[in-house]
Amino acid sequence: MAPVPLDGGVPLFGALGARLELEPITVRRSPYATHIDYRVVK
């Protein structure tokens, strides 16, 4: 998902033809990565 918020790359959900509204529901951090789970709102 990083390419979309950071304004580069190809949108992962571009083939859907609509913008998705995502709500973060959990965030897990480790020394090597951050994992974020999202819920589709719209």
mmCIF file of the N, C-alpha and C atoms, coordinates in Angstrom:
data_MODEL
# 
_entry.id   MODEL 
# 
loop_
_atom_site.group_PDB 
_atom_site.id 
_atom_site.type_symbol 
_atom_site.label_atom_id 
_atom_site.label_alt_id 
_atom_site.label_comp_id 
_atom_site.label_asym_id 
_atom_site.label_entity_id 
_atom_site.label_seq_id 
_atom_site.pdbx_PDB_ins_code 
_atom_site.Cartn_x 
_atom_site.Cartn_y 
_atom_site.Cartn_z 
_atom_site.occupancy 
_atom_site.B_iso_or_equiv 
_atom_site.pdbx_formal_charge 
_atom_site.auth_seq_id 
_atom_site.auth_comp_id 
_atom_site.auth_asym_id 
_atom_site.auth_atom_id 
_atom_site.pdbx_PDB_model_num 
ATOM 1   N N  . MET A 1 1  ? 0.806   -1.179 0.000   1.00 0.00 ? 1  MET A N  1 
ATOM 2   C CA . MET A 1 1  ? 0.000   0.000  0.000   1.00 0.00 ? 1  MET A CA 1 
ATOM 3   C C  . MET A 1 1  ? 0.860   1.258  0.000   1.00 0.00 ? 1  MET A C  1 
ATOM 4   N N  . ALA A 1 2  ? 2.124   1.161  0.340   1.00 0.00 ? 2  ALA A N  1 
ATOM 5   C CA . ALA A 1 2  ? 2.977   2.337  0.453   1.00 0.00 ? 2  ALA A CA 1 
ATOM 6   C C  . ALA A 1 2  ? 3.067   3.157  -0.832  1.00 0.00 ? 2  ALA A C  1 
ATOM 7   N N  . PRO A 1 3  ? 3.094   2.546  -2.021  1.00 0.00 ? 3  PRO A N  1 
ATOM 8   C CA . PRO A 1 3  ? 3.226   3.377  -3.218  1.00 0.00 ? 3  PRO A CA 1 
ATOM 9   C C  . PRO A 1 3  ? 2.101   4.395  -3.400  1.00 0.00 ? 3  PRO A C  1 
ATOM 10  N N  . VAL A 1 4  ? 0.895   4.099  -2.942  1.00 0.00 ? 4  VAL A N  1 
ATOM 11  C CA . VAL A 1 4  ? -0.211  5.033  -3.136  1.00 0.00 ? 4  VAL A CA 1 
ATOM 12  C C  . VAL A 1 4  ? -0.078  6.258  -2.230  1.00 0.00 ? 4  VAL A C  1 
ATOM 13  N N  . PRO A 1 5  ? 0.042   6.086  -0.880  1.00 0.00 ? 5  PRO A N  1 
ATOM 14  C CA . PRO A 1 5  ? 0.187   7.275  -0.037  1.00 0.00 ? 5  PRO A CA 1 
ATOM 15  C C  . PRO A 1 5  ? 1.462   8.064  -0.322  1.00 0.00 ? 5  PRO A C  1 
ATOM 16  N N  . LEU A 1 6  ? 2.487   7.405  -0.799  1.00 0.00 ? 6  LEU A N  1 
ATOM 17  C CA . LEU A 1 6  ? 3.747   8.102  -1.047  1.00 0.00 ? 6  LEU A CA 1 
ATOM 18  C C  . LEU A 1 6  ? 3.840   8.641  -2.473  1.00 0.00 ? 6  LEU A C  1 
ATOM 19  N N  . ASP A 1 7  ? 2.762   8.511  -3.248  1.00 0.00 ? 7  ASP A N  1 
ATOM 20  C CA . ASP A 1 7  ? 2.650   9.110  -4.582  1.00 0.00 ? 7  ASP A CA 1 
ATOM 21  C C  . ASP A 1 7  ? 3.564   8.502  -5.630  1.00 0.00 ? 7  ASP A C  1 
ATOM 22  N N  . GLY A 1 8  ? 3.767   7.213  -5.618  1.00 0.00 ? 8  GLY A N  1 
ATOM 23  C CA . GLY A 1 8  ? 4.566   6.569  -6.644  1.00 0.00 ? 8  GLY A CA 1 
ATOM 24  C C  . GLY A 1 8  ? 4.064   5.161  -6.874  1.00 0.00 ? 8  GLY A C  1 
ATOM 25  N N  . GLY A 1 9  ? 4.508   4.527  -7.923  1.00 0.00 ? 9  GLY A N  1 
ATOM 26  C CA . GLY A 1 9  ? 4.112   3.147  -8.177  1.00 0.00 ? 9  GLY A CA 1 
ATOM 27  C C  . GLY A 1 9  ? 2.723   3.026  -8.763  1.00 0.00 ? 9  GLY A C  1 
ATOM 28  N N  . VAL A 1 10 ? 2.170   1.839  -8.685  1.00 0.00 ? 10 VAL A N  1 
ATOM 29  C CA . VAL A 1 10 ? 0.857   1.536  -9.247  1.00 0.00 ? 10 VAL A CA 1 
ATOM 30  C C  . VAL A 1 10 ? -0.114  1.268  -8.105  1.00 0.00 ? 10 VAL A C  1 
ATOM 31  N N  . PRO A 1 11 ? -1.293  1.917  -8.096  1.00 0.00 ? 11 PRO A N  1 
ATOM 32  C CA . PRO A 1 11 ? -2.259  1.652  -7.031  1.00 0.00 ? 11 PRO A CA 1 
ATOM 33  C C  . PRO A 1 11 ? -2.680  0.179  -7.015  1.00 0.00 ? 11 PRO A C  1 
ATOM 34  N N  . LEU A 1 12 ? -2.702  -0.428 -5.843  1.00 0.00 ? 12 LEU A N  1 
ATOM 35  C CA . LEU A 1 12 ? -3.045  -1.834 -5.727  1.00 0.00 ? 12 LEU A CA 1 
ATOM 36  C C  . LEU A 1 12 ? -4.500  -2.114 -6.073  1.00 0.00 ? 12 LEU A C  1 
ATOM 37  N N  . PHE A 1 13 ? -5.390  -1.142 -5.827  1.00 0.00 ? 13 PHE A N  1 
ATOM 38  C CA . PHE A 1 13 ? -6.809  -1.352 -6.064  1.00 0.00 ? 13 PHE A CA 1 
ATOM 39  C C  . PHE A 1 13 ? -7.312  -0.524 -7.240  1.00 0.00 ? 13 PHE A C  1 
ATOM 40  N N  . GLY A 1 14 ? -6.422  -0.117 -8.141  1.00 0.00 ? 14 GLY A N  1 
ATOM 41  C CA . GLY A 1 14 ? -6.798  0.721  -9.273  1.00 0.00 ? 14 GLY A CA 1 
ATOM 42  C C  . GLY A 1 14 ? -7.781  0.069  -10.219 1.00 0.00 ? 14 GLY A C  1 
ATOM 43  N N  . ALA A 1 15 ? -7.779  -1.256 -10.312 1.00 0.00 ? 15 ALA A N  1 
ATOM 44  C CA . ALA A 1 15 ? -8.680  -1.950 -11.232 1.00 0.00 ? 15 ALA A CA 1 
ATOM 45  C C  . ALA A 1 15 ? -10.131 -1.927 -10.752 1.00 0.00 ? 15 ALA A C  1 
ATOM 46  N N  . LEU A 1 16 ? -10.396 -1.527 -9.526  1.00 0.00 ? 16 LEU A N  1 
ATOM 47  C CA . LEU A 1 16 ? -11.757 -1.504 -9.011  1.00 0.00 ? 16 LEU A CA 1 
ATOM 48  C C  . LEU A 1 16 ? -12.573 -0.355 -9.593  1.00 0.00 ? 16 LEU A C  1 
ATOM 49  N N  . GLY A 1 17 ? -11.914 0.669  -10.098 1.00 0.00 ? 17 GLY A N  1 
ATOM 50  C CA . GLY A 1 17 ? -12.623 1.791  -10.696 1.00 0.00 ? 17 GLY A CA 1 
ATOM 51  C C  . GLY A 1 17 ? -13.187 2.780  -9.693  1.00 0.00 ? 17 GLY A C  1 
ATOM 52  N N  . ALA A 1 18 ? -12.879 2.643  -8.429  1.00 0.00 ? 18 ALA A N  1 
ATOM 53  C CA . ALA A 1 18 ? -13.371 3.571  -7.414  1.00 0.00 ? 18 ALA A CA 1 
ATOM 54  C C  . ALA A 1 18 ? -12.317 3.708  -6.325  1.00 0.00 ? 18 ALA A C  1 
ATOM 55  N N  . ARG A 1 19 ? -12.392 4.826  -5.631  1.00 0.00 ? 19 ARG A N  1 
ATOM 56  C CA . ARG A 1 19 ? -11.480 5.014  -4.506  1.00 0.00 ? 19 ARG A CA 1 
ATOM 57  C C  . ARG A 1 19 ? -12.038 4.298  -3.291  1.00 0.00 ? 19 ARG A C  1 
ATOM 58  N N  . LEU A 1 20 ? -11.171 3.647  -2.562  1.00 0.00 ? 20 LEU A N  1 
ATOM 59  C CA . LEU A 1 20 ? -11.567 2.978  -1.331  1.00 0.00 ? 20 LEU A CA 1 
ATOM 60  C C  . LEU A 1 20 ? -11.265 3.884  -0.155  1.00 0.00 ? 20 LEU A C  1 
ATOM 61  N N  . GLU A 1 21 ? -12.158 3.890  0.799   1.00 0.00 ? 21 GLU A N  1 
ATOM 62  C CA . GLU A 1 21 ? -11.886 4.591  2.044   1.00 0.00 ? 21 GLU A CA 1 
ATOM 63  C C  . GLU A 1 21 ? -11.508 3.528  3.069   1.00 0.00 ? 21 GLU A C  1 
ATOM 64  N N  . LEU A 1 22 ? -10.290 3.616  3.579   1.00 0.00 ? 22 LEU A N  1 
ATOM 65  C CA . LEU A 1 22 ? -9.779  2.619  4.517   1.00 0.00 ? 22 LEU A CA 1 
ATOM 66  C C  . LEU A 1 22 ? -9.621  3.228  5.897   1.00 0.00 ? 22 LEU A C  1 
ATOM 67  N N  . GLU A 1 23 ? -9.954  2.451  6.906   1.00 0.00 ? 23 GLU A N  1 
ATOM 68  C CA . GLU A 1 23 ? -9.812  2.882  8.289   1.00 0.00 ? 23 GLU A CA 1 
ATOM 69  C C  . GLU A 1 23 ? -8.829  1.942  8.980   1.00 0.00 ? 23 GLU A C  1 
ATOM 70  N N  . PRO A 1 24 ? -7.743  2.466  9.542   1.00 0.00 ? 24 PRO A N  1 
ATOM 71  C CA . PRO A 1 24 ? -6.805  1.594  10.248  1.00 0.00 ? 24 PRO A CA 1 
ATOM 72  C C  . PRO A 1 24 ? -7.468  1.048  11.518  1.00 0.00 ? 24 PRO A C  1 
ATOM 73  N N  . ILE A 1 25 ? -7.334  -0.264 11.737  1.00 0.00 ? 25 ILE A N  1 
ATOM 74  C CA . ILE A 1 25 ? -7.962  -0.852 12.925  1.00 0.00 ? 25 ILE A CA 1 
ATOM 75  C C  . ILE A 1 25 ? -6.939  -1.380 13.927  1.00 0.00 ? 25 ILE A C  1 
ATOM 76  N N  . THR A 1 26 ? -5.786  -1.841 13.455  1.00 0.00 ? 26 THR A N  1 
ATOM 77  C CA . THR A 1 26 ? -4.722  -2.252 14.381  1.00 0.00 ? 26 THR A CA 1 
ATOM 78  C C  . THR A 1 26 ? -3.365  -1.884 13.792  1.00 0.00 ? 26 THR A C  1 
ATOM 79  N N  . VAL A 1 27 ? -2.439  -1.588 14.674  1.00 0.00 ? 27 VAL A N  1 
ATOM 80  C CA . VAL A 1 27 ? -1.055  -1.293 14.278  1.00 0.00 ? 27 VAL A CA 1 
ATOM 81  C C  . VAL A 1 27 ? -0.141  -2.130 15.157  1.00 0.00 ? 27 VAL A C  1 
ATOM 82  N N  . ARG A 1 28 ? 0.728   -2.902 14.508  1.00 0.00 ? 28 ARG A N  1 
ATOM 83  C CA . ARG A 1 28 ? 1.708   -3.714 15.225  1.00 0.00 ? 28 ARG A CA 1 
ATOM 84  C C  . ARG A 1 28 ? 3.094   -3.277 14.766  1.00 0.00 ? 28 ARG A C  1 
ATOM 85  N N  . ARG A 1 29 ? 3.948   -2.994 15.741  1.00 0.00 ? 29 ARG A N  1 
ATOM 86  C CA . ARG A 1 29 ? 5.299   -2.519 15.434  1.00 0.00 ? 29 ARG A CA 1 
ATOM 87  C C  . ARG A 1 29 ? 6.334   -3.538 15.883  1.00 0.00 ? 29 ARG A C  1 
ATOM 88  N N  . SER A 1 30 ? 7.403   -3.609 15.109  1.00 0.00 ? 30 SER A N  1 
ATOM 89  C CA . SER A 1 30 ? 8.562   -4.404 15.489  1.00 0.00 ? 30 SER A CA 1 
ATOM 90  C C  . SER A 1 30 ? 9.785   -3.585 15.096  1.00 0.00 ? 30 SER A C  1 
ATOM 91  N N  . PRO A 1 31 ? 10.973  -4.020 15.491  1.00 0.00 ? 31 PRO A N  1 
ATOM 92  C CA . PRO A 1 31 ? 12.167  -3.265 15.098  1.00 0.00 ? 31 PRO A CA 1 
ATOM 93  C C  . PRO A 1 31 ? 12.383  -3.221 13.579  1.00 0.00 ? 31 PRO A C  1 
ATOM 94  N N  . TYR A 1 32 ? 11.748  -4.133 12.842  1.00 0.00 ? 32 TYR A N  1 
ATOM 95  C CA . TYR A 1 32 ? 12.017  -4.238 11.407  1.00 0.00 ? 32 TYR A CA 1 
ATOM 96  C C  . TYR A 1 32 ? 10.858  -3.816 10.512  1.00 0.00 ? 32 TYR A C  1 
ATOM 97  N N  . ALA A 1 33 ? 9.646   -3.730 11.045  1.00 0.00 ? 33 ALA A N  1 
ATOM 98  C CA . ALA A 1 33 ? 8.495   -3.416 10.198  1.00 0.00 ? 33 ALA A CA 1 
ATOM 99  C C  . ALA A 1 33 ? 7.334   -2.894 11.042  1.00 0.00 ? 33 ALA A C  1 
ATOM 100 N N  . THR A 1 34 ? 6.426   -2.218 10.389  1.00 0.00 ? 34 THR A N  1 
ATOM 101 C CA . THR A 1 34 ? 5.159   -1.816 10.989  1.00 0.00 ? 34 THR A CA 1 
ATOM 102 C C  . THR A 1 34 ? 4.056   -2.455 10.164  1.00 0.00 ? 34 THR A C  1 
ATOM 103 N N  . HIS A 1 35 ? 3.151   -3.167 10.817  1.00 0.00 ? 35 HIS A N  1 
ATOM 104 C CA . HIS A 1 35 ? 2.043   -3.838 10.145  1.00 0.00 ? 35 HIS A CA 1 
ATOM 105 C C  . HIS A 1 35 ? 0.752   -3.130 10.527  1.00 0.00 ? 35 HIS A C  1 
ATOM 106 N N  . ILE A 1 36 ? -0.009  -2.703 9.530   1.00 0.00 ? 36 ILE A N  1 
ATOM 107 C CA . ILE A 1 36 ? -1.255  -1.998 9.773   1.00 0.00 ? 36 ILE A CA 1 
ATOM 108 C C  . ILE A 1 36 ? -2.383  -2.789 9.112   1.00 0.00 ? 36 ILE A C  1 
ATOM 109 N N  . ASP A 1 37 ? -3.420  -3.102 9.886   1.00 0.00 ? 37 ASP A N  1 
ATOM 110 C CA . ASP A 1 37 ? -4.619  -3.754 9.351   1.00 0.00 ? 37 ASP A CA 1 
ATOM 111 C C  . ASP A 1 37 ? -5.677  -2.678 9.119   1.00 0.00 ? 37 ASP A C  1 
ATOM 112 N N  . TYR A 1 38 ? -6.332  -2.766 7.969   1.00 0.00 ? 38 TYR A N  1 
ATOM 113 C CA . TYR A 1 38 ? -7.348  -1.778 7.589   1.00 0.00 ? 38 TYR A CA 1 
ATOM 114 C C  . TYR A 1 38 ? -8.696  -2.432 7.425   1.00 0.00 ? 38 TYR A C  1 
ATOM 115 N N  . ARG A 1 39 ? -9.737  -1.645 7.603   1.00 0.00 ? 39 ARG A N  1 
ATOM 116 C CA . ARG A 1 39 ? -11.104 -2.045 7.316   1.00 0.00 ? 39 ARG A CA 1 
ATOM 117 C C  . ARG A 1 39 ? -11.589 -1.145 6.195   1.00 0.00 ? 39 ARG A C  1 
ATOM 118 N N  . VAL A 1 40 ? -12.286 -1.730 5.211   1.00 0.00 ? 40 VAL A N  1 
ATOM 119 C CA . VAL A 1 40 ? -12.844 -0.945 4.106   1.00 0.00 ? 40 VAL A CA 1 
ATOM 120 C C  . VAL A 1 40 ? -14.110 -0.278 4.605   1.00 0.00 ? 40 VAL A C  1 
ATOM 121 N N  . VAL A 1 41 ? -14.129 1.061  4.574   1.00 0.00 ? 41 VAL A N  1 
ATOM 122 C CA . VAL A 1 41 ? -15.277 1.815  5.048   1.00 0.00 ? 41 VAL A CA 1 
ATOM 123 C C  . VAL A 1 41 ? -16.278 2.024  3.926   1.00 0.00 ? 41 VAL A C  1 
ATOM 124 N N  . LYS A 1 42 ? -15.779 2.327  2.737   1.00 0.00 ? 42 LYS A N  1 
ATOM 125 C CA . LYS A 1 42 ? -16.657 2.651  1.615   1.00 0.00 ? 42 LYS A CA 1 
ATOM 126 C C  . LYS A 1 42 ? -16.122 2.080  0.336   1.00 0.00 ? 42 LYS A C  1 
# 
